[in-house]
Amino acid sequence: MNETIGFLLNDSARLYRRAFNARTKGSGITALQWRLISYLKRHEGIRQGPLAELIEVEPITLSRMIDRLVEARLVERRADPTDRRAWRLYLTTRAGDLLHSMRHTAEVLNDEATEGLTPAEREQLALLVERVRANLSRRECLKEAL
């Protein structure tokens, strides 16, 4: 094996994002915006600061992304009842419809990316990558605790 696992995972993610962006160009949604909307679906009502940490972008970058999604009527900001300086983020109905169609695009792309793999190999690949992610997440948690 000539390449490290880190290089292969990173390069595969880059190629995946590029292919996803090419397929969704007409929608005006990028892979990063889709990722943000997907996280927001799982963590609806989250504040911008914790969401920025979750998707690993700078708060100012996230703020600009949210501004664009609010403009597109995909996300709405609601005042935080416990802190009047903060906003909580929620998806609109329109975003839910978009998530559904984007999920289909992602499934087709996943099928193309794993072409030639058996169903068992696809499942094993997902389990192995999940284990790598869990290992790295644990190390990050340990590092933060120190």
C-alpha positions, 0 to 999 in steps of 0.5 A, a space after each residue: 500500500 503506497 498511500 496512507 489511510 488518511 490520504 485515501 480517506 481525505 482524497 476520496 472525500 474530496 472527490 465525493 464532494 466534487 461529484 456531489 457538487 457537480 450533480 447538485 449544481 442546479 439546486 444551488 446547494 453545495 456538499 457543505 451546505 447539504 452537510 450543514 442541513 443534515 446536521 441541523 436535521 439531527 440537532 434542530 434548535 441548536 445554537 450557531 456556536 455548537 453547530 460550528 464546532 460540530 461541523 468544524 467550521 469557523 463561527 463567522 463562516 457558519 454565520 455566512 452559510 446560515 445567512 445564505 440558507 435563511 435567504 434561500 428560505 431553508 433555515 430560520 433563526 429563532 430567538 433563544 428563550 434563555 439567552 436573548 443574544 443567541 439564536 436557535 436554528 431550525 429547518 423550514 419545510 422547504 429544507 425537508 423537501 430538499 433533504 429528501 431529493 439530496 438524499 436520493 442524489 447521495 444514494 446514487 453517488 454512493 452506489 457509483 462510488 462502491 461499484 464493483 463491491 459486493 453488498 458484504 464488502 460495502 457493509 464491511 467498508 462502512 463498518 471499517 470507516 466507522 471504526 476509524 472515525 470512532 478511533 479518531 473521535 476518541 483520541 480527540 476527546 482524550 486530547 481535549 480532556 488533557 
